Amino acid sequence: MTTAAQSASPYAVGSLVHARGREWVVLPHSTPELLVLRPLGGADVDVAGVLPGLETVVPATFAPPTPSDLGDQHTAGLLRTALRIGFRAGAGPFRSLASIAVDPRPYQLVPLMMALRQDTVRLLIADDVGIGKTVESGLIAAELLAQGDARGLVVLCSPSLAEQWRAELHGKFGIDARLVLPATIGRLERETPYGQSVFRPDGAYVVSTDFIKSPRHREDFLRNCPDLVIVDEAHTCVADSTVRTSARTAQQRYGLLRALADDTARHLLLVTATPHSGKEEPFRRLLGLLDPRLATVSFDTRGGRELLAQFFVQRRRADIREDFQDGAHFPSTRDSAEVSYTLHRDYRRLLGEVLAYARETVRSADGALQQRQRWWSTLALLRTLSSSPAAAVRSLHTRAGVREADTPDEADLTGRQTVSDPADSDTAQTADEVPGALLPTTDAIDEEERARLVAMAESARKLTGPTGDAKLKKLVATVTDLLDGGYRPIVFCRYIATSDYVAAHLSKVFNKKGAEHPVAVASITGELSPDMRLGRIAELTGPDDNGDPAPERRVLVATDCLSEGVNLQESFDAVVHYDLAWNPTRHEQREGRVDRFGQRTDTVKALTLYGADNPVDDIVLKVLLRKHERIRRATGISVPVPQQAESAMQAVFEELILRGETPAFEQEGLFEREQAQVVEQLEIAWESSAENEKASRSRYAQNTIKKEEVAAEVAEIRAALSTGEEVTAFTRRALGALRGMPADRKQGGFTAHTDALPQGLRDAVTTALGPRHPRPVVFHETPSAPRGEAALTRTDPVVAAVARFVLDAALDEKFPASERPARRCGVVRTTAVTRPTTMLLVRHRFQLHLPTRDGTVRTQLAEDARVVAFHGRPVAPQWLAEEDALALLTARATGNTDPGFAADHITGILAALRTGLMDELRTRSTAAAKDLEASHHRVRTAAKARLAGLKVTPQGDPDVLGVFLYRPAATIQLGADA
């Protein structure tokens, strides 16, 4: 690197300076008083502020290669790819793509294009479970931050998902967010200077929605909240005012979001897979947060649909299937099936006793309140007995929650939340406690009632285990078949007691002494904190203390605390519904844990266990689950349960509990409708909802933005940042040169050892994968990789570490020769050319002048790498087309070149760089700037974004990183270089 005389003018964005003994690139936000600098070739974490008034800062120019630093055509390819992989300030119209560790699919860019259309971004992203809403919202956040349209970010979510959001933001988007939870707020407040808020408008945070809505923290949060807010599971923040279910909690959440949305300059992204619970009012309130007009406008009119399309995007799996034809991991099919069993005779007898008990207690109730209390307590007992003997025993020893109710309405409110799975409930993550069945009894019948309940509990206890519990026995056989078929199942249960019971018996059955194929089994329930849940998943699926990989034969048993938000597709590929949910959406959420982007198994399994002679299961299957599945298969749409479903279920359960000696068609007073009529009305409403869903496709924004509009730009950006084939070849060759000993895998990809790598690279790999990562490291030829392994993509942290090391070593000749697989010069004899041909590896820097939403123009830095080549002598070059220049990177050497001869030729080329060759490179830099400006123009035009002030200009002379001369192969070898 050389330095030039001090200039009196301020340093331009993208210019080079020398300070603190090294060279830096000037970044945006620099002023004459404070320069924001990044080391040349460094990363964002190395950015520093320098005060020119206190420190010596002088302009600098990029040093040319040293003629004696010779390599071959392979070193040229390694240098170019390492440079391209390392770019974090890409020049394309999507500014964030160069700095994120995820390769978005074309459909995932549609919400981003919608966001670019808006001055203040307001979107409801309602894509199906498992197709990437987190990535889509993360892309928008990363782009807004990269363009400077947002200063900070906050994600509002359930505390159980907070750590996952933090990890996703850090690992995929390079955003380091602080967790704000009840467990962390004390430390955060201690670390904050007195009188200041924990929150800063330019900070990044993941916050528990329920924690921050409390009066103690709400106002401080609203005053200092960043200008970009993502709300996860947004449907839990609105409530139907006609239903009292969790109304207070939902209203508090809604009040918080309403206050955030009232700031018209704040960006707001609402994320949910279930925006519509079947009730129109909560859906309208959700939309009203984005634009008040959406709360009332008719979607039957063209104007209403066009307005909705500006703010709402929803895609089904069938809509995006074509985007996964390139080998990216997304299951092609979900193999769903029902698995029946027949109750053991003793279990059937106990179920009959419980039904008789329920019938007697409900009928003998004294008054409406006691009647409702007994209804819900007996329904709880029926459901827990259908779940497992363990859950039934627990229920029979637990006080019923409805016993505290003062009115029939309060009893119904509590009963729905503790016994049913209502569509408008907040979440499944804390609803896995066993509901109690014990109610207050009068003195006259106290002992008799108690003895009867104790006897039923004892009967249930005796049924534990595969001998008396046919359901458990069937599960063992089902899980065995899945494991033998190479599947790794998750068994979902309704209650904590059932999950622990099932896990204990599976572990006992599969891990008997001398078992040929032991199976790792774990239970995860709401009793565990979110961090403990993640820790237990890591213990089951990650390497052990010795670094050995996780067992392939493994089973996770869990309650619905894992049915939302947690991604398990890397470690599991089948779901068994051990307990039937009383809401089909819950089944979709469970299956979405494995049937999602990143799943390596092409066909995932979803099996539903049910008792063929269990009347409770029969009701749930016939009234809800089978109807839902039939509609989903017919329409390709998972239609929310209509609000008539709850009354229909209640009516049918009334028939079950109260039939006995009373004719089934007689009304019994608890409900006013005949059961058949209510079920029929439910089916009609559900079919109508399905038709409306099919018709509503025209409302959604994916029809107003065509993926083809951005496909060309995305392809160009990806090519500029290196292709998948380049990354694979580069990583393997570089690791081989650095003693990593890569070896092919039968499943594709390769493995590499890290023990013999240079210390700096070895430390970087350990940082990326963790100190206990499996050895050797597995590299997958896929866009995603399991934890502790690497994906062969440019954004993978291990691949990025290899590229960074290769580039740093190439630019610093002080590294040992064995640690420098890439070199900056070379002379190659090859049959690929018929006359002397010179190839130059060039790095361009550009100033991007981008219009902002407030009408100003913001200047940003971008970089690009190009390969150029010419025939003949440097003083009279004949320039090649770009594709011909790139072809030289694959040319094969056919002869040796004397080092002294090679150095002389390189010296002549470098001398010409100071004259005519640099003029040509400047011209090409200007042409590249015009191409980039046109690309930005096309994307902004497609997004209907601002164009005034858009401009791309070269910054300084291009950097020549490499010079390589290709000479024709000698036909008669007279010496080293005849």
N, C-alpha and C positions, 0 to 999 in steps of 0.2 A: 504494500500500500504506500502511496506517495502523498504528500501534502502540498498544498498550494498557498499562496499568499492570502492573508485575512481579507475578507470582503466586508465592506461597510454595510451592505444591504442585508436584511434579515434572511435567514436560511429558508429556502423553499422546502415544502413537504417533498420527501423523497430524495433530497440531496444528501451527500455524504460529508461527514465531519470527522475530525480526529480529536479525541479528548480522552483523558485518563489512560493514555497509553494504548488505545485501540480505536478502531473505526466504527462509526455508528451511522444509522439511517435516521433522518429527521422525520418525525411522525406528526400527524395532525394535532391540533391544540397547542403547538409550539408558539411561543411569543418571543420577541427580542430579549425579554428578561428571563424566560425559562424555556429551555429546549427539552422537548419530550423525545427521547432517543431510544432506539433499539439496536443492539449490537448487530453488525453486518453478519447475516447468517444465523442470528439468534432467534429466540422465541419470545412470545409476549411476556412470559414470566421474567425475562431479563430486562424489560423496559425500565428506564431510569430517567430522572429529571436532572438536568445540568444547568447551573446558573453561569452564563457567559461572563457576567460581571465579576465572578469570584474564581472561575476556573478557566484555564486556557482551552479555547475551542478554535480550531482552524479548519477551513474546507479541506476535503480530501478527494482523491480519485482512486478508483479501484486498480490495484496492482495487476499487471499482466502476468501470464504464466512464466515460469523459469524454463528456458529451453532444455535444461538437463533433466527436468522432472518428467521423464518419459514413461509412457505406458503403451497400451495397444487399443484395438477397437473395443474390447470388452471394458476397459477402464473408461473409455469415452461414454459408453452406454450407462455404466454405473453412475458416473458423474451427473449426466443429464437427468436420469430418473431420480437420483437422490435430491437434486435441486427441485424438481417438480413436486415430489412428495412433500418436501419441506415447506412449500408455499403456504402461508397463512393469511396473506393479503391478496387473494385472487383478484384478477382484473375483470371478471365477468359480471353480468348484471345482478346475480345473486351473490351479494358480498360475503355472506356467512359460509358459503359452501366450502371455502378453502380452510376454514378453521374449526369444522365440526367433525366429530368422529362417527358419523353415520352417513350412509349412502342412500339418500331418499329415493323412493320410487316415484315415477311421474305423477301418480294420483295424489301423492302426499304434498306435491307442490301447489295443488289447486287452492287449498285454503290460504297459502302464502300469496298467490296471485290475487285472491280476493282481498287480502289485507292491504296489498299495495295500492288497491283502488281507493282506499278510504283515507281521509285526512286523520281521523281518529279511529283506530281499529276497534271494531265491535263485531265479534263473531260468536256464533254458537256452532261448535264442531260436534256433530252427533253421529259420527261413523260407528259402524258395528263394533262389537267387542273384538279386540285382537288385531285390528288392521292399522293401528298406529296413530291414535289420537294424541298420545304423548309426544311422538315425533313431530306431528303436524303443528302442535302448539309450540313445541320447542323450536322448530324451524322459524316460525313467525317471531318468537322472542329473540332468537339469535340474530335474525335479519334486522329487526328494529333496533337492536342494540348496536349491531355492526354499522348500520347506516347513520346512527346517532339520532334516530327518531324517538328512541326511548333511552332514559338515563339509567333506570333501575328496573328490578323485577321482583314481584312477590307471587308465590304460588300458595293459594289457600286450599287445604285438603284435609282429609281425615288424619289424625295423628298416626294411625297405623300405616299410612302410605307416605308419611313425610320423609323417612329415610330413603325410600325408593325414589321419590322425586329428587331428593338431593343428589343421589348417586347418578340418576339419569341426566340431570343438568350438568353435572361435573364430567361424567364419562363420555357423553355424546355431544355436548354442546360447549364444553369448556367454561361453564358458568359455575363459579364457586359460591354456593348459597349457604347461608347460616340457618340452622334449624331454630325455630321459635316455638317451643313447646313448654308445657308446665315443668318438664324435667330440665329444661335448659335456660329458662328465663332468669333464674337467679344468677347463674354464671354470667349471662349476657349483661345483666344490669350491673354486676360488679365490675365488668370490663369496660363499661361505658362511663365517660367522665361525668361528674356530678352535674345535674341540671340538664343533661342532654338525653335525647331519646335513643332507645335501642335501634330504632329504624332511621335510616337515612334515605333521602330520595334517590341517591345514586347507588344504593346497595342492592344485594340480591338475597332473598329470604324464602324459606319454605315454612309456612305458618299453619298451625292447627286452627281451622275455622272456628271450632267451638271454644277454643281458648281465647282467641282474640276478640270474639264477640262479647266477652264479659265486660261489664261497665268499667272495671279497673283499667283495662288496656285499650278499650275500643277507641276512645277519643284521641289518645296519643298516636295510635296506629293511623287513624284517619288523617291527622295533621301531617304525618311524616311518611305516608305510604308512597312508594315509588309509582311512577306514571304508567306502569304496565302490570296488569293483574291477570293471572290465570286462575280460574276457579275449577277445581277438579270435582267430579260427581256433582255438577251444578244442580241437578234435579232435587237434591236433598235440601236445597236452600229456598224452596218455595213450598207452600202448603195450600191445600184446598180449604178455603174458608168455611165450607159447608161440612167439613169433617174435622173432628177434634184430634185426630191422630197426630201426636207429636207437634201440635200446632204451635206451642210456645217456642220450642227449639227452632223450628223452621222459620217462624216469624222473626226471631232474633237474627238468624242467619240472613234472611231476606232483608231485614232492616240494615244490616251491615253492607250488603251488596248494593242496596238502593242508595246508601250514602256514598259509596265509591262511584257508582254509575252517575250520580248527580254532577260529578266533576266532568264536564264535557270534553276536557282535554285528556282524560285518562283512557288508555287502551285497555279493553276488557275482553278476555277470551273465556267463554264458558264451554266446558268440556264435559260431555256425558254420552253414554251409549243408550240411555233411556230418557230422552227429553220429554216424552209423552207417556204418562202412566196410565193412559186411558181416560184421563179427565182433562177437559179443555182449559179450565181456569188456571191450574198451576203452570201449564205450558204457556199460556198467554202472559202470565206474570214473568216467566223466565225470559220470553222474547221482549217484554217491555223494558227489561234492563238494558237492552241493546239500543232500542229506539222506541219511544213512547207510542208511536203510531202502530207498532206491531201488536200492542195489547188489544186493539179493537178492530183493526182493519179486516175486511172480509177477504179470505184467501180464495173465494170463488170468483173474484174479479181478476182481470189481467193485471190491473195496477197493484192489487194486493199481493199477487204471486211475484211480480217483479220486485216489489219492495222486500218481501221475504227473501228472495234469492240474493239480495245484497248482503244478508247477515247470517244466513243459515246454510250449512252444508252437511249433507248426510248421504253416505254411500253404504250400500250393502256389499257383502262379500262377492256376490255375482258381478257387481259393477266393476270390481278392481282385479278380478281373477286374471285377466289378460296381461296385467303388469308383472306377473310372476312366471313368465315363460322362459326366462333367461337363467334358470337354475337357482334363483333366489329362494330361500326356504319359506314356503307357505304351504300348508297342507292342501292337497288337491281335493280330498274328500274327508267327510266325517262319517265313520261307520257307526251308526246308532242302532241299538237293539234293546229289547226288553228281555230280562232274565227272570223267570218265575220260580217260585218254590212253594211248597205246601207246608203249612204250619204243623209242628209236632202236636199230637193229640192233647198233650197236657197244656201246651201253649194255647190251643184252640179252646180248651175248657176254661182256662183262665180269662181269655178274651170274652167268653160268654158270661162269666161271672162279673166282669167289669161292666159289660153292657147292661146286665140286669141291675147292678148297683146304680149305674147312671140313670136308668129309667126310673127306679124307685126314688132316688134322691131328688131328681128334678121335679117329678110329679108331686112329691110331698112338700114342696117348698111353701113357705108361709110368706106370701107377698112377692111383689115384682122384684125387689132387690135381691132377696135370697134366691129367687128363681134364677136370676142372671148369674149370681155367684156360683150356684151349683152347676149351672149349664157349663160355664167356662172351666170349672175345676174338673168336672168329669170328662170334658173334651180334652183337657190337658192330660188326664190319665190315659185316655184312649190313644192319644198320639204318642205319648212316651212309651207305652207298652208296644205299640207298632214299631217303635224305633229299636228298643233293646230291653232285655230284662233289667240291665243296670240302670237305664233311664227311668224305668217304671218304679224300681225300688227307691230311687232318689226322689221321685215325685211323691210317692206315698209317705215320705218322711220330711216333706218340705211344705211349709205354710203356703197356701195359695195367695198370689198377689191380689186377687180380686176381693179378698176378705176385708181389705182396708177401704173398699169403695163405700161411699155414702149414698149413692144414687144408682139406679139401673144404668144410666148413661156412663157413669164413671166405671162401672163394672165392665161394660162393653168396651170402653176405651182401653182399659188395662188388659182385658182378655184378648183383644185383637193383637195387641203388641207382644204379649207373652206366649200366646198359643198359636195364632195364625202367622202367616207371612204376608201381611198386607202390601199391596203394590206401592202405597205411598209411605211406607215406613222409611226411616232415615237410612238405615244401613243394616247389613247382615253381620257386621263385624263384632257386635257386642250382644247379640241376641241368641247366644247358644247355651245359656243357663237352662237347666231343666225347670219347667213351670211346676209349681206346687199344686197338690191336690187336697191338702188339708184345709178344712173350713171349721169355724166354730160350731159346736154341737150343743144341744140342750142337755141338762143333767140327766133327763129321763132316758136318753138313748146314748149317752156318752160312752159307757162301757161297751155296749153292743156294737156301736159304730167303730170304736177303736179296735175291738177284737177282729172285726171284719176286715178292716184296712191292714192290720198286722198280718192276718192270714194271707191276704192277697200279696203283700210284700214278700212274705216267706215263700209263697208259691213262685213268684217271679224270680227270687234269688236262686231257687232250685233249678231253674231253667237255663241258667248261665252256662255257656260253653256249647260246642258244636253238637253235643248229644241231644240236648233239649231245645236248642235254638237253631231251627232249620235255616233261618235267614243267614246266620253266621256260617253254618256249614256250606251253604250255597256260595257265600262270598269266598270262602277258602278255595273252593273248586274254581270259581271264576277268576280269582287273582292268580291261581296256579296256571291256568290256561294263558292268561295275559303274559305272565313272566316267561313261560315256555315259548311264547310267540315273540319274545324279544321286547315286549312292552314294559313300560315303567309307569304303573298306575297311581292315581290319586283317588282315595276312597273318601267321598264326602258324606258326612253325618250331620244330623240336625243338632245334636246335643253334645256337650262336653263329656258327660258320662258315657255316652255311646262311643264317641271317638276313642277315649282311653280304653274302654272295654274291648273294642275291635282291635286296636293296635296291640294290646297285650296278648290277645289270643292269636293274632296273626304271627307275632314274633315267636310265641311258644310253638306254634305248629310248624313254621318254616325253619326254625333254628333248633330243632331237637339235636341231642347229642349225636354226633356222627353224620349230620346232614351233609349230603354231597354238594348242594348248592345253597349256602346260607343266604338269607335275605335280610337286608337292612330295613327296619321298620321304625317310623317315628310318628308321634301324634302331636298335632298343633291345634290349639284351641284358644278361645278368647281369654282363658286364664293367664296366658302368656302376654307380656307386653309386646308391642310391635318389634322392638329390638330383639327380644328373646325369640320371637317367631322367626325372624331372619337368621338369627344365629343357629336355630335348630335346623332350618333348611340347609344352611351352609354345612352343618355337621353331617347331614344325610347325603348331600350331593357334592361336597367339596373334598379335596385331598385331606388325608389324615395327618397326624403330627409328624409322620415320617415322610410326607410328601407323596405317598402312594395315592393313586386316583380313587375316586369313590366307587363303591361296588355298583356294577351294572344292574344287578337284581336288587331293586329297592322299591318300597311301597311307602307312600305318604298318606296317613290318615288325618283328616282335618275336618273341622266344622266350617261353616260359611264365613268365618273370620278371614279365610283365604279366598273367598269366591269373588272378591272385587279387588281390582288394582294390582295385585301381586302377580308378577310374570313368572311362570314356572315352565315355560315351553322348552327351555334349554335342558331341563333335567327330567321331564315327564312327558308322556305322550298318550295317556289314556285316562279316562275319568269313569269312576263307578259311583253312581248315585245310590248309596246304601240306604239313605232315607229319602223319600219323596218330598220335595218342597211343595208347599201349598201355594206356590206362585211360579209359573213356568219361566219367568224372567230369571229366577234364581238358578234354574238349570242351565240357561244360556250363559249366565255369568260363570258358573262352575266350569263348563266346557270351554269357555273362553280363556281359561288359564293355560290351556295347552294348545288349543286350536287358534293359533295366532302367528303373526309374522315372526320368523326366527325359529319355527318348529322344523326340525330336520327330518322328522318322520312324515312320509308323504300321506299316509292314511292314519288319522287319529281315531281312537275308539271312544265311544260313549255308551256305557251300559247302565240300564236302569233296573234295579232289583225291586221286585214287588211280590207280595204274598197273594197267590192265586185264590186263596180262601180267606183272605183278610178283608173284611168289608170296608175298613178305613182306606186301605190302598185302592180298593176298587172304586170308591167314590172319587178320590183324587185323580186317578188315571182317567176315568170316564168323563168327569165334569171339566177337568182342566188340561192335563198333560197331553192326552192323545189328541184332543181338539187343537191345541196349540201346535203340536207337531204336524198334524195333517194340514193346517193352514200354512205353516212354514214350508212344507214340502211342495205344496201346490203353488204358492206365490213367490217363494224365495225370500219371504219377509217374516221377521219375527215380530208379530203384532202384539202390542201390550194387552194385558188382560183388561177387558172392559170393567167398569166399576160395578156392573151387575154381578160380577163373579162372586163377590163376598156373600151377597144375599142368596145366591144359588147354592153355594157350598153350605151355608147355614141351613137352608131348607132341606137339603139332602141328608145332612147329618141329623136333623130333627127326625126325619123318617127312620133313619137307622136306630137312633137311640130310643125313640118312643113307639116303634111299631109293636112288637110283642103281640099282646092280645087285641090291640087296637088296629083296625083296618088301615092299610097304608094310605088310602085315598082320603081319610078323614083329616080335617084340620085339627091341630092340637092346641091352638091358642098362642104358642110362642111366636108364630109367624102368621101372617095374614094371607099368604098365597099358597096355592097348591104347588107341590114340588115340581111336577112335570112342567107346569106353565113357566116357572121361574127359570128352569134349566133351558127350556126352549127359547125364552127371551134372551138369555145369555148367548146362546149359539147364534141367534139372529144378529145380535149386536156385534159379536166377534166377526162374523162373516162381513158385516157392513164395514167394520173397521179395516178389514183386510182389503176390501175393494177401494176404500178411501186411500189406504196406503199406496196401493198400486197406482191409482190415479194421480197421487200427489208427487210422483217423480218429477213432473214438469215444474214443480215449485222450487226445486232445490238448485243450488248454485252450480253444481257440477255440470249442469246443462248449459249454463251461460259462459263457462270458461272451458274451452276444449283443451285437452292435454296436448294436442298436436301443436298448439300455439307456443308451448314452452319446450316441447320435446327437443327441437333442434338446438335451442340455447343450452339446455341441460347437457345434451350430448357433447356440445362444443366445450362447455366448462369442464366436463369430466375428462375429455381428451387432453385439455390443457393441464390438467392436474394429474395425469398419468392414468393409463387404462389398467384393468385388472390383470391382463396378461403381462404388462410391463412390471407391475408390482410383484407378481409371483416370481418372474424371472430375476428381477433385481434382488429380492429378499433372499432367494435361494443362493444366487451367485455370491452376494456379499457375505452371507453367513458362512458359505463354504470357504471363501478367501480369508475369513477371520477365525478359522478353526472351529466352526460350529458343527461340522460333519452332518449336513442335512441328509436325510434318508426318506425314501418314498413310503407312503402309507397305502395299504390296500384300499382304504375308504376314500382315497384322494388326499391331496395336500402332501405335507411332509413333516418330519420332526427335526429338531435341531437341538444340540447340546449347548449349554451356556457356560459350563465350568471353565472352558479354555478360551472364552471370548476375552477381548481386552477389558480391563477393569472398568473403565468408564461405561462401556456398552453393557457389561454384565450388571452393573448397578442400575442402569436405566431399565433393563428388562425386569429386574426384581421390583423396582418401583412401580412398573406398569402392571405386573401380574401378582405381586405380593410375595413375601419371603418364603411362603410354603407352596409355591406353584409347582405343579407336576413337572417332573423332569424325565426325558427331554421335553422341550416345549413343542406342543402340537400346533401346526399352522394349517388352517382350514381354507379351502378354495371357495369360500362362501362369504356373503356380506356380514355374517355374524358368527360368533364362536362362543362355546361354553365358558363359564368363569374359569380363569386360570390358564386359558389357551388363547391363541391369536387367530385373527381373521386376516387373510391376505388382501387387505384393502389399504389404501394410502392413509386413511384416517385411524387405523388401528394403532394404539399407543406403542406396541412393540415394533411394528413396521416403521412408524415415525421415528422411533429411537434409533433403529438401524440406519435409516436415511440421514438423520442428523449426524450420527457418528461418521458415516462415510464422507459426507460433505465437509464437516469440520476437519477431518484428517486430510482430505484432498487439498484444502486451502492452507494447511499448516504443515510445511515441510519438516518441522521439528518432530513430528510423529515418527516412530520407527517404521521402516519400510514394510514390515510384516503387518502393520495396522493401517496401511494405506491402499485398500483395494482399488481406489479410483485415483487417476492421475490427470493432470491438466494438459499434458502434451503427448504426442505420439506420432510415429511414422510407420505406416503399415503397407506391406507388399500384399496385393490382392488381385484376383482375377475379376473383381467386381468393377474395376475401372480400366479404361484403355489409355488414359493419359493422366498425368498428375492432377489430383483433385484435393482441395483443401476444405475441411469442415470446421466451422466455428460454432461453439456453444455459447450463446449470448443470453444475458439476462437484461430485460428492459424494466424500467420503472416508470410509472405513469401517475400523473395527478388526475384524479376523478373529481369533476365538479358536478355534484349531484343536487338537483332541486329538492328542497325539503317541504314538508307539509305546511310550514308556516310562511312559505313564500321566499325564503332565503336560499342561498346556495352553499352547500358544505363541501369542503375540499378533503379528499381522502387519498391514501396511498395504495397503489396496486403494483403487483409484479407479474412478470410473465417470462417464460423461458422459450427460446426459439433455436432451432438448428438451421444454419445457412451453409451453403457450400458453393464453390466455384471451381471451374476447370482452369488449367493454365497457370501462368505466373501471377503473383499478387499485384504486379503493376498493370496487368491487363487481364483482369478476371472475367470469366464468362459464367454468370451466375446460373445456378440450377433451380429448377422448380422445387417447391418445398417437399413434395413426396419423394423426389430423387435424393434430396439431402438426407431425409430421414432414413432412406434405404441403406445409407452408408453405415448406420449403426449396427446392421446385421451382417456386414461384409466379413468374410472369413480371411484371415491372414494365411498366405501361402509361402512366405519366406521371411528370413530374418533381415534386420537392418542394422548396420553398424551404428552404435550410439553417437559417435562423433559426427558421422554423416547426417544423422537425424537431427542433432542439435543445431548444426549449421543451417539446415533447411528451415527449422522452426524459427531460428533467429531472423532469417530473411522475411518470413511471414509477419513476425511481430513488428519488424521495422515498418512494414507496409501498413500496419494498423494505425500508425501515427499520421498517415497521409490519406491516400485514396480509399482504403478499405473502410475506415471509420466514417467517411462521408456516406458510403453506401449503407452502413449499419444505421446511421442517423435517419436516412431516408426510409429504411424499413421500419424503424421505430415510429416514425410519423404515420406510415401506412397502417401499422398495427394499432395505433391510437385511433385512427379513423374507423377501423373495423370494430374495435371495442365500443366506440361511441354508437355505431350503428346497432350493435347488439343490445346495448342498454336502451336505445331508442325503441327497438322492436318489443322488448319485454315491457317497457313502460307504456307503450301504445296498447299492447294486449291487456295490460292491467288498468288502462285508462288513468295512469298516474301523470303527474306534472312533467312537462318537458322543458319548460322555459329555463335556460341557464345550463342545461345538460352539455357537458363538454369533457373530452378526454385529451390530455396533452402529454407528450413525453417529458420526463424529468431527467435532464442531464444526459451524458453520453451512455450508451449501453455498456454493461460490464461484459468483457470477454473472459469467460471462465475457462474455456478449453480451446486448444488449437491442435487439429489432427490432420496430417497429410497422408493421403492414400496414393500409392504409386503402383503402376501396373506390374504384375508379376513378371520377373525376368524369364525370357525363353531359354537363354543359355546362361547358366550361373558361372560367371568368371571370378567372382570374389564375393565379399560380403555385400557390396552394393555396386554392381557393374553399371 
